[in-house]
Amino acid sequence: MKKYLIILSVLILLLVSCQQRSEINISLSIDPPSPTADSTATVRLLSSFDVGITLASISIDGKTVKSGDTLPLEYLWRPSEAKDYIVEGYVENIFGQRKTSQTILTVVDKTAPVIDQIRIIPTFPESDSPIYLSIDAHDSESRVLKAVAKIGSESKQVQTTDNPIIMELPPQNQPGQYPLSIVVSTSDFAKSATSTVLNVYPPDLSAPTVDVSLLKSSFSKEEDVVLNITVEDDTELSSVSVECNSSVIYTKDFSKTNSASFSVKLGKFDPGFHSVVVTAKDVRGKSTVSGAVFAVGLGPVDVSLWISNSSPSPADLITLSAETKETLVKQITFYVDDRIISQGTSFSCYWKAVSGRHVLSVVVETTDGRVGTDFIQIDVQDEKPPKIDSFKIGSTELKTDSYTTITAGYYGVRMNISDDTALKQGGTITVIISSKPFPEIKPVGTMILIQESISDDLKQASYVGATSFAQGTYYLMPTGIKDIYENQTGNLYFPIEVK
């Protein structure tokens, strides 16, 4: 018996000696080697020496999913998303040896993504101008989508988790129709395709011109007020709307025409002072607003309104004066946009100008019941620049007072701006990407944002673009944000950290 114990001790010593001299080898196997999402894969951890194991574990993307003290160790895994995973095996034994094995496993998506919608931005792209494609698509198994857009022999390709996918199309030098093919995929086995025609238009040089006129400025309450309208555009007219006393009373749509002249019967009105506003739009989204003022049951007093400054700036003091040959004046009322600013027997008053478009008017009443009116429309150029309401990279809102962290990759970019008076229609915003904050600008790139939409009152507009970011610290500086009076937003930057 003693002899067998001695032999066993020698064998253990030899085993320990051999184990201490050699490295422990472990391996990972995955079956099948390229699983699909929502399928079952077997992950197996093996070792060249499986005696004396104290800890064995399998981890996926840093999370331990199975552990034990014997080998082989198996884990039945059902990946829910198609992407690359880091699979790691770890072993410890009684001899103090530790070993790690790691592999990257690609889970394949074989289900084609769904393309929900495609849009061209702007709606009417022009030759020699930036054009963007917006793709709304989704996939139940993969967050990363690859999109390829092809026009003729030119193609653009992006890969992103951002949705919708925003990508800049190859610019077109000439107006015309261009076949556009689009492929969205998650792998070589999962693709969806669609196509459309990209219509590129000649440049739209200006907004429509509008001329409005009334037969006279004063009507009786028994008369129908008729408004004469003439509109013209360098491209194609879209619509005309007529608003009277803040209510839309008439609209007219156009098709394949660039000019029109017509009359609109506004109807009968109660005695008083009334305003009419005409808005004309072209098919490219540009619009022009014009207006007129008329009186009902007010006349026939002959009166003229005079103002001291027809092109004032905000806060300028403007003198309004009424000129009339009437001797039986009972009351003189001055208005700014239907708001009384002076009423009495004085032939003049003062108004402190505020930015925007305004109608200044005067009404003179006589002691024998007669009334007369006159008006002037002016634009007061403000000095306030537009305001950036929202600036997003993907779905992440950027700030000026703190760093925003995003991951490296390709993103759609959106910006919303507003102004107290009116923004420019069309055009672009250039965003300088600098590695240094203002004023130490060190450009490392730029991105162009194009106008996606603008409100009817021209006070709000949205812009869209796209770009890629590598790891680093950047300062995004928007330029070219102006209103119709050339007031420009400047000296702003949005710091970001790209991980």
SVG drawing of the C-alpha trace seen along z (x, -y; Angstrom):
<svg xmlns="http://www.w3.org/2000/svg" viewBox="-77 -125 86 127">
<polyline fill="none" stroke="black" stroke-width="0.4" points="0.0,0.0 2.8,-2.3 4.4,-1.6 1.2,-2.7 1.0,-6.0 4.6,-6.7 3.9,-6.1 0.8,-8.3 2.7,-11.1 5.4,-10.9 2.8,-11.0 1.1,-14.1 4.5,-15.8 5.3,-15.0 1.9,-16.3 2.4,-19.5 5.9,-19.9 4.7,-19.4 1.7,-21.7 3.9,-24.5 6.3,-24.2 3.7,-24.4 1.1,-27.0 -2.5,-26.1 -4.3,-26.4 -8.0,-27.1 -10.2,-27.5 -13.7,-28.7 -16.0,-27.1 -19.3,-28.4 -21.8,-26.3 -23.0,-27.4 -20.1,-29.8 -22.3,-32.5 -25.6,-32.4 -28.6,-34.5 -30.6,-36.7 -33.1,-34.8 -31.5,-31.5 -29.7,-29.2 -25.9,-28.9 -23.8,-26.7 -20.8,-28.4 -18.2,-25.9 -15.1,-26.5 -12.4,-23.9 -8.9,-23.4 -5.9,-21.3 -5.8,-20.4 -9.0,-20.2 -7.8,-18.8 -7.9,-21.1 -10.2,-23.8 -11.4,-26.2 -13.2,-28.7 -14.4,-28.6 -16.6,-31.3 -18.1,-32.5 -18.8,-36.3 -20.5,-38.1 -19.9,-41.8 -18.4,-42.0 -21.3,-40.2 -20.8,-36.8 -23.5,-34.4 -22.2,-31.1 -19.7,-30.0 -18.6,-26.7 -15.6,-24.7 -15.5,-21.9 -14.7,-21.8 -15.9,-21.7 -18.3,-24.5 -21.3,-25.1 -23.8,-27.9 -26.8,-27.9 -27.1,-31.4 -30.0,-33.1 -28.7,-36.5 -31.5,-39.0 -29.7,-41.5 -27.6,-41.1 -24.2,-42.7 -20.6,-41.9 -20.3,-40.5 -17.1,-39.9 -17.2,-36.4 -14.7,-35.6 -13.7,-32.5 -11.8,-32.5 -10.2,-29.6 -8.4,-29.4 -6.9,-26.2 -5.4,-25.1 -1.9,-25.7 -2.6,-29.5 -2.7,-29.6 -5.2,-32.0 -6.0,-32.1 -8.3,-34.1 -9.5,-33.5 -11.5,-36.0 -13.1,-36.0 -15.4,-38.3 -18.6,-36.7 -20.8,-38.2 -24.5,-37.5 -25.9,-37.7 -29.2,-39.4 -30.9,-37.6 -34.2,-39.5 -34.4,-42.4 -34.9,-45.9 -38.1,-47.8 -38.0,-51.1 -40.9,-53.1 -40.4,-56.4 -37.9,-58.3 -37.9,-62.1 -35.8,-64.5 -34.7,-67.6 -35.5,-70.3 -38.8,-69.2 -37.7,-71.0 -33.9,-70.6 -32.1,-73.0 -29.1,-72.5 -25.7,-73.2 -27.2,-73.2 -26.9,-70.6 -29.5,-67.8 -30.2,-65.5 -32.0,-62.2 -34.0,-61.2 -34.6,-57.5 -37.0,-56.2 -36.2,-52.6 -36.2,-50.0 -35.0,-46.5 -36.2,-44.3 -32.8,-42.5 -30.2,-45.2 -29.7,-48.8 -26.9,-49.4 -28.2,-50.1 -26.2,-50.7 -27.7,-52.8 -26.4,-53.2 -27.9,-55.8 -26.9,-55.7 -27.5,-58.2 -26.1,-57.1 -22.5,-56.1 -22.2,-58.1 -23.1,-56.6 -23.0,-57.5 -22.8,-55.1 -23.3,-55.6 -23.6,-53.3 -25.3,-54.5 -27.6,-53.8 -29.3,-57.2 -32.9,-57.2 -34.0,-58.7 -30.9,-58.2 -29.8,-61.5 -27.3,-61.4 -26.1,-64.0 -26.6,-63.0 -24.1,-63.7 -24.8,-67.3 -26.4,-67.7 -25.2,-70.5 -28.1,-70.5 -31.9,-70.5 -33.6,-67.3 -34.9,-63.9 -32.4,-61.4 -33.2,-57.8 -32.3,-57.3 -31.8,-53.8 -31.6,-53.1 -30.5,-50.0 -30.8,-49.6 -29.1,-46.6 -27.9,-45.0 -25.7,-42.4 -25.0,-40.8 -28.0,-38.6 -30.5,-41.2 -31.3,-44.0 -34.2,-46.1 -34.3,-48.2 -36.4,-51.0 -36.1,-53.6 -37.5,-56.9 -36.9,-59.8 -34.9,-62.8 -36.3,-65.9 -33.8,-68.7 -35.1,-72.2 -33.6,-75.4 -32.6,-77.9 -35.5,-79.9 -34.2,-83.4 -36.9,-85.2 -40.3,-85.0 -43.5,-85.8 -44.4,-89.4 -47.9,-90.5 -49.8,-93.6 -53.1,-94.3 -55.5,-97.2 -59.0,-98.4 -61.3,-100.5 -61.2,-103.0 -60.2,-103.4 -63.7,-104.1 -66.9,-102.2 -70.5,-102.4 -71.9,-99.6 -74.2,-98.6 -71.3,-98.1 -69.4,-94.9 -65.7,-95.4 -63.7,-93.9 -60.0,-93.3 -57.9,-93.1 -54.8,-90.8 -51.9,-90.3 -49.2,-87.7 -46.1,-86.6 -43.2,-84.2 -40.0,-83.2 -40.8,-79.5 -44.3,-78.4 -47.1,-79.7 -48.6,-77.4 -51.3,-79.3 -52.8,-82.6 -54.7,-83.2 -56.7,-86.3 -57.1,-87.2 -59.5,-89.9 -59.7,-91.1 -57.4,-88.2 -59.7,-85.5 -58.9,-83.6 -61.8,-84.2 -60.4,-83.0 -57.8,-80.6 -56.8,-79.7 -54.4,-77.0 -52.5,-77.0 -51.0,-74.4 -48.3,-74.9 -48.6,-78.7 -46.3,-81.5 -48.6,-84.5 -52.3,-85.3 -54.6,-88.3 -58.1,-88.0 -60.6,-89.7 -61.9,-88.6 -65.3,-89.8 -64.7,-90.4 -68.4,-91.2 -70.1,-93.8 -68.7,-95.1 -69.9,-96.9 -68.9,-100.6 -65.3,-100.9 -61.7,-100.3 -60.7,-97.0 -57.5,-95.3 -56.8,-92.7 -53.6,-90.6 -52.7,-88.6 -50.1,-85.8 -48.7,-84.3 -46.6,-81.1 -44.6,-79.5 -44.0,-75.7 -40.5,-76.0 -42.0,-77.2 -41.2,-80.9 -43.9,-83.4 -44.7,-87.1 -47.2,-89.0 -48.9,-92.2 -51.8,-94.1 -54.3,-97.0 -56.6,-98.9 -60.1,-100.2 -62.9,-102.0 -66.6,-101.3 -69.1,-104.1 -66.3,-106.5 -66.2,-109.5 -66.0,-111.6 -63.6,-113.6 -60.3,-114.3 -57.4,-113.4 -53.7,-112.4 -51.4,-110.7 -47.8,-111.9 -44.9,-110.2 -41.5,-111.7 -39.5,-108.5 -40.6,-105.9 -37.6,-103.6 -37.2,-103.7 -35.1,-101.5 -36.5,-100.0 -36.9,-102.6 -36.9,-105.5 -39.5,-108.1 -41.9,-108.6 -44.2,-111.6 -47.6,-110.8 -49.5,-113.8 -52.9,-114.2 -53.4,-116.8 -56.9,-117.9 -58.7,-121.0 -61.8,-120.2 -62.7,-122.9 -65.4,-120.9 -63.1,-118.4 -64.6,-116.6 -62.0,-113.8 -58.8,-112.5 -57.7,-108.9 -54.3,-107.5 -53.8,-103.7 -50.9,-101.3 -52.0,-97.9 -55.6,-98.6 -54.4,-99.7 -55.3,-103.3 -52.2,-105.3 -53.8,-108.7 -57.4,-110.0 -58.5,-113.6 -58.3,-116.8 -54.5,-116.9 -53.3,-116.7 -50.2,-114.8 -48.8,-112.2 -45.7,-110.1 -44.9,-106.4 -41.9,-104.5 -41.1,-102.1 -40.9,-98.4 -39.6,-95.8 -41.8,-94.2 -44.3,-95.2 -46.9,-97.7 -49.9,-99.6 -50.1,-103.2 -53.5,-104.9 -55.6,-107.9 -59.3,-108.5 -60.8,-112.0 -64.5,-112.5 -66.4,-115.8 -69.1,-117.4 -71.6,-116.8 -71.0,-113.0 -68.6,-112.6 -65.4,-110.4 -62.2,-110.1 -59.2,-107.8 -55.7,-107.2 -52.9,-104.7 -49.2,-103.9 -47.6,-100.5 -43.9,-100.4 -41.2,-97.9 -39.2,-98.5 -35.9,-96.7 -35.0,-95.1 -31.5,-94.8 -31.9,-91.4 -30.4,-88.4 -32.3,-85.1 -32.2,-82.6 -31.1,-79.0 -34.0,-77.1 -32.6,-73.6 -29.4,-72.0 -29.2,-68.2 -26.8,-65.6 -28.9,-62.5 -31.3,-62.7 -28.8,-64.4 -29.5,-68.1 -26.3,-70.3 -25.6,-73.1 -23.4,-76.1 -22.7,-76.1 -21.5,-72.5 -19.9,-69.6 -22.2,-67.1 -20.9,-63.5 -21.6,-61.3 -20.0,-58.2 -18.0,-58.3 -20.1,-57.6 -22.3,-59.1 -25.2,-61.3 -28.0,-63.4 -27.9,-67.0 -30.9,-69.2 -31.3,-72.9 -34.4,-75.0 -34.2,-78.8 -36.6,-81.6 -36.7,-85.4 -38.9,-88.2 -39.5,-89.6 -38.8,-87.3 -36.2,-84.8 -34.8,-84.4 -36.4,-81.9 -34.2,-79.1 -30.4,-79.2 -28.0,-77.3 -26.3,-77.4 -22.6,-76.5 -21.4,-74.9 -17.6,-75.2 -16.1,-72.2 -13.1,-73.5 -10.7,-71.8 -10.3,-75.1 -13.1,-77.2 -13.9,-80.7 -12.0,-83.0 -9.1,-80.5 -10.8,-78.9 -8.9,-75.9 -11.2,-74.4 -11.0,-70.7 -14.2,-70.4 -17.5,-71.9 -21.1,-70.8 -23.8,-72.4 -27.4,-72.5 -30.1,-73.2 -33.5,-74.7 -36.1,-71.9 -39.1,-74.1 -40.2,-77.6 -43.4,-78.8 -45.9,-80.9 -45.1,-84.0 -41.4,-83.4 -40.6,-83.5 -39.5,-79.8 -37.4,-77.6 -35.8,-74.1 -32.5,-73.0 -31.0,-69.5 -27.6,-68.0 -25.4,-65.1 -21.7,-64.4 -19.3,-61.9 -17.4,-62.4 -14.2,-60.7 -13.0,-60.5 -11.9,-63.9 -13.1,-67.2 -14.8,-69.7 -16.5,-73.0 -19.4,-73.5 -19.8,-77.1 -22.9,-77.9 -22.5,-80.7 -24.8,-82.4 -27.9,-82.5 -29.6,-85.8 -33.0,-87.4 -34.3,-89.5 -32.6,-92.6 -29.2,-90.9 -29.0,-90.6 -26.7,-87.7 -26.3,-85.2 -22.6,-84.9 -19.8,-84.0 -21.7,-80.9 -20.1,-77.5 -21.4,-74.1 -18.7,-71.9 -18.9,-68.2 -16.8,-65.2 -16.7,-62.3 -15.9,-59.0"/>
</svg>
